[in-house]
Amino acid sequence: MRLLVVEDEKDLNRVLSKRLANEGYSVDSCFDGEEALDYIETGEFDAIIMDIMMPKRSGIEVLKIIRAQDNHTPVILLTAKDSIADRVAGLDAGAEDYLVKPFAFEELLARLRAMIRKSAGFSTNIFTVGSLMIDVNAHIVTREGKEINLSAKEFDILEYLVRNQGVVLSREKIENHVWNFDYAGGTNVVDVYIRYLRKKIDDPFSTKLIHTIRGKGYVLRVDV
């Protein structure tokens, strides 16, 4: 899952980004509203965590702009102001949630999970495809009841495929979703990780779930 942290307090930005990365998220970060618009225009994010009071453009301004562009990426707004008017302004501008500083990191994580789940139209963070089960919260993957150990990036790609089961995802789309802007790896990185995943969740089993669509990309589905 890829996140964007937009916070002009550099220490808080750094701490949030580091702790979210430690939780397994791919994280980009920036420090003002103009930067945020540049990142949102060029990247694909599962969620945005954004301060309201920022230089150049406020979080409310950024939110109004991206919603006017039909960008429905879920947004949690952060603010030091605990007033009904501020909360109403943020929610009316299109935010999904609102946190007042200071806040507990565990609460941010819980709200983030719930927000992403709701925006994707799911009622649970446990997904199944055939005999494959993935528990997003616990980072547990099993197939036919057998637990499968995945690296962080393998898990990220599998989660993206599972959340989009039946949808053909291009290599570029997978790469843009799973890796942040700091990544400078090879052009075939997605193919490499798909091979890793197939060895673990497909090769030992008779029914294959990851399918290559020539010239298009990859899709996770149960073929009948």
N, CA and C of each residue as an Amber inpcrd file, in Angstrom:
protein
   672
   0.8440000  -1.1850000   0.0000000   0.0000000   0.0000000   0.0000000
   0.8890000   1.2480000   0.0000000   0.5310000   2.1930000  -0.8510000
   1.3630000   3.3920000  -0.9990000   0.6530000   4.6110000  -0.4130000
   1.3760000   5.3520000   0.4340000   0.8150000   6.5060000   1.1190000
   1.5920000   7.7680000   0.7720000   0.9060000   8.9060000   0.8720000
   1.5500000  10.2120000   0.7700000   1.3320000  10.9510000   2.0830000
   2.4320000  11.3820000   2.7070000   2.3730000  12.1830000   3.9260000
   2.7010000  13.6240000   3.5600000   1.7680000  14.5320000   3.8450000
   1.9520000  15.9540000   3.5400000   1.8980000  16.7110000   4.8580000
   3.0510000  17.1330000   5.3350000   3.1420000  17.7660000   6.6590000
   4.3510000  18.6990000   6.6640000   4.1200000  19.9920000   7.0000000
   5.2150000  20.9630000   6.9420000   6.1010000  20.9350000   8.1810000
   5.6420000  20.3210000   9.2750000   6.5100000  20.1450000  10.4350000
   7.4660000  18.9880000  10.1280000   8.7130000  19.3160000   9.8660000
   9.6430000  18.3210000   9.3240000   9.8780000  17.1540000  10.2660000
   9.9710000  17.4310000  11.5690000  10.1950000  16.3320000  12.5260000
   9.0080000  15.3750000  12.5250000   7.7940000  15.9190000  12.5420000
   6.5990000  15.0710000  12.5320000   6.4960000  14.3140000  11.2120000
   6.8130000  14.9930000  10.1200000   6.7860000  14.3450000   8.8080000
   7.7350000  13.1480000   8.7870000   8.9430000  13.3720000   9.2810000
   9.9500000  12.3070000   9.2800000   9.5210000  11.1230000  10.1480000
   8.9900000  11.4330000  11.3450000   8.5700000  10.3720000  12.2650000
   7.4090000   9.5720000  11.6820000   6.4020000  10.2660000  11.1570000
   5.2590000   9.5790000  10.5590000   5.6950000   8.6940000   9.3990000
   6.5290000   9.2580000   8.5210000   6.9650000   8.5050000   7.3380000
   7.7460000   7.2630000   7.7360000   8.6240000   7.4060000   8.7220000
   9.4360000   6.2760000   9.1580000   8.5780000   5.1940000   9.8060000
   7.6470000   5.6030000  10.6710000   6.8310000   4.6120000  11.3710000
   5.8560000   3.9210000  10.4180000   5.3370000   4.6580000   9.4550000
   4.4530000   4.0340000   8.4640000   5.2320000   3.0530000   7.5930000
   6.4600000   3.4220000   7.2320000   7.3000000   2.5070000   6.4530000
   7.5960000   1.2420000   7.2500000   7.8240000   1.4000000   8.5590000
   8.0710000   0.2380000   9.4160000   6.8500000  -0.6730000   9.5080000
   5.6600000  -0.1040000   9.2560000   4.4300000  -0.8980000   9.2560000
   4.1940000  -1.5990000   7.9200000   5.1080000  -1.3900000   6.9670000
   5.0100000  -2.0810000   5.6860000   4.4470000  -1.2480000   4.5500000
   4.1550000   0.0310000   4.8130000   3.6460000   0.8930000   3.7500000
   4.7990000   1.4610000   2.9300000   4.5390000   1.7200000   1.6540000
   5.4640000   2.4770000   0.8140000   5.0690000   3.9400000   0.9440000
   6.0110000   4.7920000   1.3600000   5.6630000   6.1570000   1.7670000
   6.4490000   7.1960000   0.9730000   5.7280000   8.1670000   0.4080000
   6.3140000   9.3980000  -0.1150000   5.9180000  10.5190000   0.8270000
   6.7400000  11.5620000   0.8980000   6.4010000  12.6750000   1.7840000
   6.8010000  13.9990000   1.1550000   6.0600000  15.0490000   1.5190000
   6.3740000  16.3940000   1.0730000   5.9200000  17.3790000   2.1390000
   6.2180000  18.6810000   1.9170000   6.1170000  19.6380000   3.0110000
   5.2150000  20.8360000   2.7490000   4.6080000  20.9290000   1.5810000
   3.6810000  22.0360000   1.3480000   2.6310000  21.6240000   0.3210000
   1.6160000  22.4730000   0.1560000   0.4910000  22.1380000  -0.6990000
   0.8260000  22.0350000  -2.1670000   1.7550000  22.8670000  -2.6420000
   2.1390000  22.7960000  -4.0560000   2.8450000  21.4870000  -4.3610000
   3.7640000  21.0950000  -3.4670000   4.4420000  19.8040000  -3.6330000
   3.4230000  18.6700000  -3.6250000   2.4600000  18.7770000  -2.7410000
   1.4480000  17.7230000  -2.6330000   0.7130000  17.5360000  -3.9560000
   0.3400000  18.6270000  -4.5940000  -0.3620000  18.5290000  -5.8790000
   0.5210000  17.8790000  -6.9370000   1.8180000  18.1890000  -6.9280000
   2.7480000  17.5640000  -7.8860000   2.8210000  16.0530000  -7.6570000
   2.9410000  15.6530000  -6.3920000   3.0130000  14.2260000  -6.0710000
   1.7270000  13.5100000  -6.4710000   0.6010000  14.1030000  -6.1520000
  -0.6910000  13.4630000  -6.4310000  -0.9240000  13.3470000  -7.9270000
  -0.4450000  14.3330000  -8.6890000  -0.6330000  14.3060000 -10.1420000
   0.1780000  13.2030000 -10.7960000   1.3600000  12.9060000 -10.2370000
   2.2710000  11.9640000 -10.8860000   2.3050000  10.5850000 -10.2430000
   1.7140000  10.4320000  -9.0610000   1.7480000   9.1370000  -8.3690000
   0.3630000   8.5780000  -8.1350000   0.3350000   7.3170000  -7.7380000
  -0.9210000   6.6500000  -7.4000000  -0.8500000   6.2070000  -5.9570000
  -1.7550000   6.7140000  -5.1300000  -1.6980000   6.4700000  -3.6930000
  -2.9750000   5.7990000  -3.2020000  -2.8210000   4.9650000  -2.1720000
  -3.9830000   4.3510000  -1.5310000  -4.6400000   5.3130000  -0.5600000
  -3.8410000   6.2150000   0.0070000  -4.3810000   7.1910000   0.9530000
  -3.3960000   8.3450000   1.1080000  -3.9320000   9.4800000   1.5450000
  -3.1290000  10.6780000   1.7950000  -3.3670000  11.1220000   3.2280000
  -2.2770000  11.3810000   3.9470000  -2.3350000  11.9420000   5.2900000
  -1.8160000  13.3710000   5.1720000  -2.6700000  14.3640000   5.4350000
  -2.3210000  15.7400000   5.0670000  -2.6890000  16.7390000   6.1640000
  -1.7150000  17.5800000   6.4850000  -1.9420000  18.6670000   7.4230000
  -2.8130000  19.7390000   6.7700000  -3.5760000  20.4590000   7.5740000
  -4.4010000  21.5400000   7.0290000  -3.5890000  22.8180000   6.8450000
  -2.8630000  23.2330000   7.8760000  -2.1240000  24.4930000   7.8290000
  -0.7380000  24.2480000   7.2500000  -0.5620000  24.6220000   5.9720000
   0.7140000  24.4100000   5.2880000   1.0590000  25.6250000   4.4420000
   2.3570000  25.7700000   4.0840000   2.7450000  26.8560000   3.1850000
   2.1930000  26.6410000   1.7790000   2.0780000  27.7350000   1.0460000
   1.7180000  27.7740000  -0.3760000   0.2540000  27.4410000  -0.6250000
  -0.1820000  26.2600000  -0.2350000  -1.5950000  25.9040000  -0.3050000
  -1.9660000  25.1030000   0.9350000  -3.1060000  25.3800000   1.4960000
  -3.5440000  24.6400000   2.6800000  -4.0250000  23.2520000   2.2790000
  -4.1610000  22.3930000   3.2780000  -4.6900000  21.0640000   3.0180000
  -6.0960000  21.1170000   2.4470000  -6.8990000  22.0730000   2.9180000
  -8.2600000  22.2240000   2.3980000  -8.2330000  22.5990000   0.9220000
  -7.3290000  23.5200000   0.5440000  -7.2080000  23.9100000  -0.8650000
  -6.8060000  22.7200000  -1.7280000  -5.8020000  21.9760000  -1.2750000
  -5.3480000  20.8000000  -2.0300000  -6.4940000  19.8150000  -2.1980000
  -7.2210000  19.5880000  -1.1330000  -8.3280000  18.6400000  -1.1560000
  -9.4020000  19.0690000  -2.1520000  -9.7610000  20.3440000  -2.1340000
 -10.7700000  20.8390000  -3.0650000 -10.3170000  20.6910000  -4.5100000
  -9.0350000  20.9320000  -4.7660000  -8.5030000  20.8360000  -6.1290000
  -8.5580000  19.3940000  -6.6340000  -8.0880000  18.4440000  -5.8200000
  -8.0510000  17.0610000  -6.3110000  -9.4560000  16.4780000  -6.4330000
 -10.3720000  16.8930000  -5.5540000 -11.7450000  16.4080000  -5.6910000
 -12.4000000  16.9860000  -6.9480000 -12.0760000  18.2330000  -7.2800000
 -12.6010000  18.8380000  -8.5060000 -12.0640000  18.1310000  -9.7450000
 -10.8860000  17.4940000  -9.5960000 -10.2800000  16.7310000 -10.7060000
 -10.7650000  15.2890000 -10.7180000 -11.7540000  14.9850000  -9.9050000
 -12.3400000  13.6490000  -9.8130000 -11.3600000  12.6250000  -9.2460000
 -10.4420000  13.0890000  -8.4040000  -9.5130000  12.2000000  -7.7070000
 -10.1280000  11.8710000  -6.3520000 -10.4410000  10.5870000  -6.1340000
 -11.1520000  10.1740000  -4.9300000 -10.2570000   9.4320000  -3.9460000
  -8.9380000   9.6540000  -4.0340000  -8.0270000   9.0460000  -3.0630000
  -8.4430000   9.4610000  -1.6470000  -8.6340000   8.5050000  -0.7420000
  -9.0710000   8.8660000   0.6130000  -8.0350000   9.7080000   1.3580000
  -8.5180000  10.6830000   2.1260000  -7.6510000  11.6510000   2.7960000
  -8.0030000  11.7400000   4.2770000  -6.9610000  11.6570000   5.1230000
  -7.0790000  12.0000000   6.5370000  -6.4300000  13.3620000   6.7290000
  -7.1690000  14.3080000   7.2680000  -6.6250000  15.6340000   7.5510000
  -6.0940000  15.6930000   8.9790000  -4.9390000  16.3470000   9.1350000
  -4.3370000  16.5590000  10.4450000  -4.3900000  18.0500000  10.7760000
  -4.6880000  18.3840000  12.0130000  -4.7160000  19.7930000  12.3950000
  -4.4730000  19.9470000  13.8820000  -3.9480000  21.1050000  14.2640000
  -3.7630000  21.4290000  15.6730000  -5.0060000  22.0790000  16.2450000
  -5.9610000  22.4110000  15.3840000  -7.1770000  23.0950000  15.8250000
  -8.3100000  22.0910000  16.0440000  -8.8200000  22.0860000  17.2650000
  -9.9280000  21.1870000  17.5870000 -11.2140000  21.9940000  17.6870000
 -11.7460000  22.3660000  16.5380000 -12.9990000  23.1140000  16.5310000
 -13.9670000  22.4640000  15.5580000 -15.2460000  22.5960000  15.8480000
 -16.2550000  22.0120000  14.9780000 -16.1720000  22.6110000  13.5820000
 -15.9320000  23.9290000  13.4920000 -15.8640000  24.5990000  12.1900000
 -14.7630000  24.0140000  11.3170000 -13.5810000  23.7400000  11.9120000
 -12.4770000  23.1600000  11.1410000 -12.8170000  21.7590000  10.6550000
 -13.4290000  20.9820000  11.5380000 -13.7880000  19.6140000  11.1500000
 -14.8270000  19.6120000  10.0320000 -15.8140000  20.4860000  10.1670000
 -16.8560000  20.5830000   9.1380000 -16.2520000  21.0170000   7.8070000
 -15.3430000  22.0000000   7.8440000 -14.7110000  22.4920000   6.6090000
 -13.9430000  21.3790000   5.9180000 -13.2050000  20.5870000   6.6960000
 -12.4340000  19.5020000   6.1060000 -13.3050000  18.4220000   5.5110000
 -14.3380000  18.0280000   6.2440000 -15.2270000  16.9770000   5.7530000
 -16.0410000  17.4530000   4.5530000 -16.4740000  18.7100000   4.5840000
 -17.2210000  19.2590000   3.4450000 -16.3590000  19.3650000   2.1940000
 -15.0440000  19.5390000   2.3800000 -14.1390000  19.6340000   1.2310000
 -13.8540000  18.2680000   0.6180000 -14.2390000  17.1950000   1.3310000
 -14.0720000  15.8620000   0.7630000 -13.1600000  14.9340000   1.5300000
 -12.7370000  15.3300000   2.7440000 -11.9060000  14.4310000   3.5560000
 -12.7460000  13.2810000   4.1010000 -12.1210000  12.1160000   4.2290000
 -12.8000000  10.9590000   4.8040000 -12.6940000  10.9370000   6.3250000
 -11.6210000  11.5300000   6.8560000 -11.4250000  11.4780000   8.3010000
 -10.5910000  12.6700000   8.7420000 -10.4280000  12.7860000  10.0550000
  -9.8930000  13.9930000  10.6620000  -9.2210000  13.6050000  11.9710000
  -7.9730000  14.0310000  12.1840000  -7.2910000  13.7760000  13.4470000
  -6.7180000  15.0710000  13.9930000  -6.8880000  15.2750000  15.2900000
  -6.3770000  16.4710000  15.9490000  -5.0400000  16.1490000  16.6130000
  -4.0300000  16.9870000  16.3710000  -2.7210000  16.8160000  17.0010000
  -2.8100000  17.2560000  18.4680000  -2.0710000  16.5880000  19.3550000
  -1.3140000  15.3520000  19.1250000  -2.2430000  14.1460000  19.1160000
  -1.8480000  13.1070000  18.4070000  -2.6700000  11.9050000  18.3100000
  -1.7960000  10.6760000  18.5080000  -2.4160000   9.5900000  18.8730000
  -1.6920000   8.3240000  19.0380000  -1.4720000   7.6970000  17.6610000
  -0.2600000   7.2240000  17.4150000   0.0530000   6.6220000  16.1230000
  -0.8370000   5.4160000  15.8580000  -1.1470000   4.6530000  16.9050000
  -1.9920000   3.4710000  16.7440000  -3.3910000   3.8660000  16.2560000
  -3.8820000   5.0170000  16.7070000  -5.1880000   5.4780000  16.2370000
  -5.1160000   5.8660000  14.7680000  -4.0270000   6.5070000  14.3650000
  -3.8560000   6.8380000  12.9460000  -3.8670000   5.5760000  12.0980000
  -3.1600000   4.5420000  12.5430000  -3.1210000   3.2860000  11.7920000
  -4.5130000   2.6750000  11.6660000  -5.2500000   2.6600000  12.7640000
  -6.5870000   2.0690000  12.7500000  -7.5150000   2.8440000  11.8170000
  -7.4650000   4.1580000  11.8830000  -8.3090000   4.9850000  11.0140000
  -7.9000000   4.8170000   9.5530000  -6.6010000   4.6850000   9.3190000
  -6.1010000   4.4950000   7.9670000  -6.6170000   3.1870000   7.3800000
  -6.5420000   2.1110000   8.1500000  -7.0270000   0.8160000   7.6730000
  -8.5190000   0.8670000   7.3630000  -9.2700000   1.4660000   8.2930000
 -10.7240000   1.5410000   8.0980000 -11.0710000   2.3920000   6.8820000
 -10.3440000   3.4940000   6.6890000 -10.6200000   4.3940000   5.5810000
 -10.3300000   3.7270000   4.2370000  -9.2060000   3.0430000   4.1410000
  -8.8510000   2.3690000   2.8980000  -9.8320000   1.2480000   2.6010000
 -10.2000000   0.5030000   3.6380000 -11.1630000  -0.5800000   3.4530000
 -12.5050000  -0.0530000   2.9520000 -12.9790000   1.0170000   3.5600000
 -14.2670000   1.5940000   3.1680000 -14.2170000   2.1700000   1.7600000
 -13.1250000   2.8570000   1.4230000 -13.0310000   3.4850000   0.0950000
 -12.9830000   2.4560000  -1.0150000 -12.4470000   1.2620000  -0.6860000
 -12.3670000   0.2020000  -1.6890000 -13.6420000  -0.6330000  -1.7510000
 -14.5900000  -0.3390000  -0.8630000 -15.8620000  -1.0500000  -0.8760000
 -15.8210000  -2.3890000  -0.1810000 -14.8210000  -2.5890000   0.7100000
 -14.7070000  -3.8560000   1.4340000 -15.1540000  -3.6750000   2.8770000
 -15.6890000  -4.7360000   3.4490000 -16.1080000  -4.6980000   4.8450000
 -15.1310000  -5.4200000   5.7520000 -14.0590000  -5.9240000   5.1870000
 -13.0920000  -6.6820000   5.9610000 -11.6980000  -6.4650000   5.3880000
 -10.6860000  -6.7450000   6.1950000  -9.3010000  -6.7100000   5.7210000
  -8.7570000  -8.1220000   5.5320000  -9.6500000  -9.1000000   5.4410000
  -9.2640000 -10.4750000   5.1250000  -9.8690000 -10.8300000   3.7710000
  -9.0290000 -11.2490000   2.8270000  -9.4730000 -11.5190000   1.4610000
  -9.1610000 -12.9630000   1.0920000 -10.0110000 -13.5440000   0.2570000
  -9.7700000 -14.8960000  -0.2420000  -9.9320000 -14.9250000  -1.7500000
  -9.0620000 -15.6700000  -2.3880000  -9.1640000 -15.9590000  -3.8250000
  -8.9060000 -17.4470000  -3.9630000  -9.9540000 -18.2250000  -4.2600000
  -9.7990000 -19.6720000  -4.2580000  -9.3620000 -20.1370000  -2.8810000
  -8.2620000 -20.8770000  -2.8330000  -7.7590000 -21.3800000  -1.5470000
  -6.7390000 -20.4460000  -0.9130000  -6.5290000 -19.2710000  -1.5460000
  -5.5830000 -18.2890000  -1.0210000  -6.3050000 -17.3460000  -0.0650000
  -5.6960000 -17.1090000   1.1210000  -6.2440000 -16.1630000   2.0830000
  -5.1550000 -15.1870000   2.4780000  -5.4930000 -13.8880000   2.4980000
  -4.5450000 -12.8730000   2.9190000  -5.1990000 -11.9990000   3.9790000
  -4.5790000 -11.9390000   5.1410000  -5.0290000 -11.0840000   6.2410000
  -4.1360000  -9.8520000   6.2320000  -4.7000000  -8.7290000   5.7720000
  -3.9080000  -7.5170000   5.5810000  -3.4090000  -6.9730000   6.9150000
  -4.2510000  -6.9870000   7.9320000  -3.8490000  -6.4340000   9.2290000
  -2.7130000  -7.2240000   9.8670000  -2.8380000  -8.5440000   9.8390000
  -1.8490000  -9.4080000  10.4920000  -0.6730000  -9.7600000   9.5810000
  -0.7650000  -9.3800000   8.3020000   0.2650000  -9.7350000   7.3060000
   0.4900000 -11.2460000   7.2770000  -0.6220000 -11.9740000   7.2000000
  -0.5560000 -13.4360000   7.1280000  -1.1450000 -13.8920000   5.8010000
  -0.4290000 -14.7870000   5.1240000  -0.8960000 -15.3640000   3.8610000
  -0.9060000 -16.8760000   4.0090000  -2.0300000 -17.4990000   3.6440000
  -2.0970000 -18.9570000   3.6580000  -2.7100000 -19.4470000   2.3490000
  -2.3720000 -20.6830000   1.9920000  -3.0350000 -21.3360000   0.8620000
  -3.2630000 -22.7940000   1.2480000  -4.5050000 -23.2150000   1.1020000
  -4.9330000 -24.5390000   1.5540000  -4.5380000 -24.7560000   3.0170000
  -4.6290000 -23.6700000   3.7960000  -4.3520000 -23.7390000   5.2210000
  -2.8900000 -23.6790000   5.6000000  -1.9940000 -23.6400000   4.6090000
  -0.5580000 -23.6040000   4.8900000  -0.0570000 -22.1630000   4.8220000
   0.6270000 -21.7270000   5.8820000   1.1250000 -20.3510000   5.9200000
   2.2940000 -20.1770000   4.9620000   2.3040000 -19.0460000   4.2640000
   3.3320000 -18.7420000   3.2750000   4.0530000 -17.4700000   3.7030000
   5.3750000 -17.5450000   3.8170000   6.1680000 -16.3920000   4.2270000
   6.5370000 -15.5390000   3.0090000   6.1820000 -14.2660000   3.0600000
   6.4840000 -13.3470000   1.9700000   7.3290000 -12.1840000   2.4790000
   8.1640000 -11.6550000   1.6010000   8.8780000 -10.4240000   1.9300000
   7.8860000  -9.2630000   1.9070000   8.3170000  -8.1000000   2.3960000
   7.4260000  -6.9420000   2.4530000   6.9150000  -6.5580000   1.0620000
   7.8010000  -6.5340000   0.0680000   7.3980000  -6.1450000  -1.2860000
   6.5380000  -7.2300000  -1.9390000   6.8430000  -8.4910000  -1.6880000
   5.9870000  -9.5690000  -2.1990000   4.5770000  -9.4280000  -1.6480000
   4.4900000  -9.1310000  -0.3500000   3.1760000  -8.9630000   0.2750000
   2.4410000  -7.7670000  -0.3350000   3.1480000  -6.6610000  -0.5300000
   2.5270000  -5.4630000  -1.1040000   1.9380000  -5.7480000  -2.4800000
   2.6980000  -6.4450000  -3.3150000   2.2150000  -6.7490000  -4.6630000
   1.0310000  -7.7050000  -4.6050000   1.1270000  -8.7250000  -3.7600000
   0.0140000  -9.6710000  -3.6360000  -1.2400000  -8.9640000  -3.1280000
  -1.0790000  -8.0930000  -2.1420000  -2.2390000  -7.3570000  -1.6290000
  -2.8840000  -6.5200000  -2.7260000  -2.0600000  -5.8690000  -3.5400000
  -2.5920000  -5.0530000  -4.6390000  -3.3450000  -5.9170000  -5.6410000
  -2.7830000  -7.0830000  -5.9600000  -3.4560000  -8.0050000  -6.8700000
  -4.7720000  -8.5130000  -6.2750000  -4.7450000  -8.8410000  -4.9880000
  -5.9500000  -9.3720000  -4.3380000  -7.0500000  -8.3210000  -4.2750000
  -6.6810000  -7.0960000  -3.9390000  -7.6800000  -6.0300000  -3.8570000
  -8.2710000  -5.7140000  -5.2390000  -7.5480000  -6.1080000  -6.2950000
  -8.0160000  -5.8770000  -7.6600000  -8.2230000  -7.1910000  -8.3990000
  -8.6250000  -8.2430000  -7.6740000  -8.7640000  -9.5610000  -8.2910000
  -9.7090000  -9.4880000  -9.4870000  -9.2720000 -10.1340000 -10.5580000
 -10.0430000 -10.1200000 -11.7920000  -9.7310000  -8.9560000 -12.7030000
  -8.9320000  -7.9900000 -12.2150000  -8.5670000  -6.8090000 -12.9990000
  -7.1360000  -6.9710000 -13.5090000  -6.9310000  -6.7490000 -14.7920000
  -5.5920000  -6.8260000 -15.3630000  -4.8230000  -5.5580000 -14.9920000
  -3.6720000  -5.7360000 -14.3410000  -2.8480000  -4.6150000 -13.8960000
  -1.5510000  -4.5890000 -14.6880000  -1.2440000  -3.4670000 -15.2850000
  -0.0170000  -3.3460000 -16.0690000   1.1980000  -3.3310000 -15.1440000
   2.3700000  -3.6230000 -15.6970000   3.6000000  -3.5750000 -14.9140000
   3.8220000  -2.1730000 -14.3600000   3.5620000  -1.1710000 -15.1910000
   3.7540000   0.2170000 -14.7600000   2.8250000   0.5590000 -13.5990000
   1.5870000   0.0950000 -13.6700000   0.6240000   0.3910000 -12.6150000
   1.0480000  -0.2640000 -11.3060000   1.5180000  -1.5030000 -11.3840000
   1.9760000  -2.1970000 -10.1770000   3.1910000  -1.4860000  -9.5860000
   4.1480000  -1.1220000 -10.4490000   5.3570000  -0.4530000  -9.9670000
   5.0200000   0.8910000  -9.3270000   4.1600000   1.6730000  -9.9730000
   3.7990000   2.9870000  -9.4390000   3.0440000   2.8860000  -8.1290000
   2.3440000   1.7690000  -7.9490000   1.5450000   1.6050000  -6.7420000
   2.3770000   1.1210000  -5.5600000   3.3560000   0.2840000  -5.8170000
   4.0690000  -0.3970000  -4.7340000   5.3550000   0.3190000  -4.3310000
   6.0400000   0.9490000  -5.2920000   7.2980000   1.6220000  -4.9860000
   7.1040000   3.1330000  -4.9370000   7.8440000   3.8060000  -4.0540000
   7.7280000   5.2540000  -3.9820000   8.6780000   5.9170000  -4.9750000
   8.7020000   7.2500000  -4.9840000   9.4790000   7.9860000  -5.9720000
  10.9870000   7.8580000  -5.7780000  11.4210000   7.3890000  -4.6070000
  12.8520000   7.2240000  -4.3620000  13.4150000   5.9640000  -5.0120000
  12.5470000   5.0860000  -5.4910000  13.0050000   3.8210000  -6.0610000
  13.7540000   4.0590000  -7.3710000  14.8960000   3.3990000  -7.5050000
  15.6990000   3.5550000  -8.7260000  16.1790000   2.1920000  -9.2040000
  15.3060000   1.2230000  -9.1830000  15.6640000  -0.1340000  -9.5680000
  15.5420000  -0.3750000 -11.0560000  15.6070000  -1.6510000 -11.4390000
  15.5480000  -2.0220000 -12.8420000  14.1350000  -2.0020000 -13.3900000
  14.0440000  -1.9870000 -14.7030000  12.7410000  -1.8840000 -15.3610000
  11.9350000  -3.1820000 -15.2630000  12.6060000  -4.2990000 -14.9670000
  11.8970000  -5.5840000 -14.9070000  11.5950000  -6.0100000 -13.4740000
  11.6020000  -5.0600000 -12.5490000  11.4410000  -5.4030000 -11.1330000
  10.1080000  -6.0940000 -10.8720000   9.0380000  -5.6710000 -11.5430000
   7.7320000  -6.2810000 -11.3190000   7.7580000  -7.7350000 -11.7570000
   8.3410000  -8.0160000 -12.9180000   8.4340000  -9.3910000 -13.4120000
   9.2050000 -10.2730000 -12.4270000  10.2730000  -9.7150000 -11.8580000
  11.0810000 -10.4730000 -10.8940000  10.2460000 -10.8510000  -9.6760000
   9.5080000  -9.8950000  -9.1390000   8.7130000 -10.1710000  -7.9380000
   7.5140000 -11.0640000  -8.2390000   6.9540000 -10.9610000  -9.4270000
   5.8760000 -11.8830000  -9.8070000   6.4010000 -13.3140000  -9.8330000
   7.6350000 -13.4930000 -10.3270000   8.2410000 -14.8370000 -10.3190000
   8.4070000 -15.3410000  -8.8880000   8.8640000 -14.4590000  -7.9950000
   9.0050000 -14.8390000  -6.5910000   7.6500000 -15.2850000  -6.0230000
   6.6090000 -14.5100000  -6.3050000   5.2730000 -14.8310000  -5.7870000
   4.7710000 -16.1600000  -6.3360000   4.9720000 -16.3720000  -7.6260000
   4.4990000 -17.6210000  -8.2350000   5.1620000 -18.8370000  -7.5930000
   6.4360000 -18.7360000  -7.2870000   7.1390000 -19.8520000  -6.6590000
   6.5200000 -20.2080000  -5.3110000   5.9840000 -19.1810000  -4.6300000
   5.4720000 -19.4070000  -3.2770000   3.9810000 -19.7220000  -3.2320000
   3.1750000 -19.0370000  -4.0540000   1.7260000 -19.2270000  -3.9100000
   1.0920000 -20.0020000  -5.0620000   1.8580000 -20.2790000  -6.1260000
   1.2930000 -21.0040000  -7.2700000   1.9800000 -22.3350000  -7.5430000
   3.3010000 -22.3300000  -7.6140000   4.0330000 -23.5250000  -8.0340000
   3.7180000 -24.7670000  -7.2000000   3.5510000 -24.6470000  -5.8720000
   3.2750000 -25.8620000  -5.0870000   1.8340000 -26.3730000  -5.2050000
   0.9840000 -25.6680000  -5.9660000  -0.4350000 -26.0110000  -6.0020000
  -0.9000000 -26.2350000  -7.4380000  -1.9090000 -27.0730000  -7.5920000
  -2.3660000 -27.4320000  -8.9410000  -3.0970000 -26.2830000  -9.6320000
  -3.8790000 -25.5040000  -8.8870000  -4.6230000 -24.3880000  -9.4680000
  -3.7820000 -23.1230000  -9.4110000  -3.5570000 -22.5010000 -10.5650000
  -2.7440000 -21.2950000 -10.6420000  -3.6340000 -20.0620000 -10.5290000
  -3.1480000 -19.0670000  -9.7790000  -3.9300000 -17.8680000  -9.5330000
  -3.3840000 -16.6310000 -10.2450000  -2.0690000 -16.5450000 -10.4130000
  -1.4730000 -15.3870000 -11.0760000  -1.3180000 -15.6940000 -12.5640000
  -1.9500000 -14.8800000 -13.3930000  -1.9410000 -15.1120000 -14.8340000
  -1.3130000 -13.9240000 -15.5630000  -0.5070000 -14.2550000 -16.5800000
   0.0820000 -13.2260000 -17.4390000  -0.8410000 -12.9710000 -18.6150000
  -1.1540000 -11.7090000 -18.8380000  -1.9390000 -11.3090000 -20.0030000
  -0.9690000 -10.6430000 -20.9610000  -0.6400000 -11.3350000 -22.0370000
   0.4210000 -10.8810000 -22.9330000   0.1710000  -9.4510000 -23.4140000
   1.1880000  -8.6100000 -23.2400000   1.1140000  -7.2290000 -23.6840000
   0.3270000  -6.3170000 -22.7690000  -0.2560000  -6.8910000 -21.6870000
  -1.1070000  -6.0970000 -20.7880000  -0.5750000  -6.0550000 -19.3580000
  -0.2090000  -7.2050000 -18.8230000   0.2490000  -7.2380000 -17.4430000
  -0.1480000  -8.5200000 -16.7440000  -0.6050000  -8.3930000 -15.4980000
  -0.9170000  -9.5630000 -14.6750000  -2.3040000  -9.4230000 -14.0500000
  -2.9060000 -10.5870000 -13.7780000  -4.2120000 -10.6070000 -13.1220000
  -4.2520000 -11.7770000 -12.1490000  -4.8810000 -11.5590000 -10.9950000
  -5.0950000 -12.6140000 -10.0190000  -6.5560000 -13.0620000 -10.1000000
  -6.7560000 -14.3320000 -10.4090000  -8.1270000 -14.8440000 -10.5400000
  -8.0920000 -16.3720000 -10.5310000  -9.2550000 -16.9480000 -10.2650000
  -9.4150000 -18.4090000 -10.3550000 -10.0400000 -18.7200000 -11.6940000
  -9.3100000 -19.3580000 -12.5780000  -9.8480000 -19.7590000 -13.8710000
 -10.6290000 -21.0640000 -13.7090000 -11.8180000 -21.1180000 -14.3050000
 -12.6320000 -22.3300000 -14.1960000 -12.7140000 -23.0120000 -15.5510000
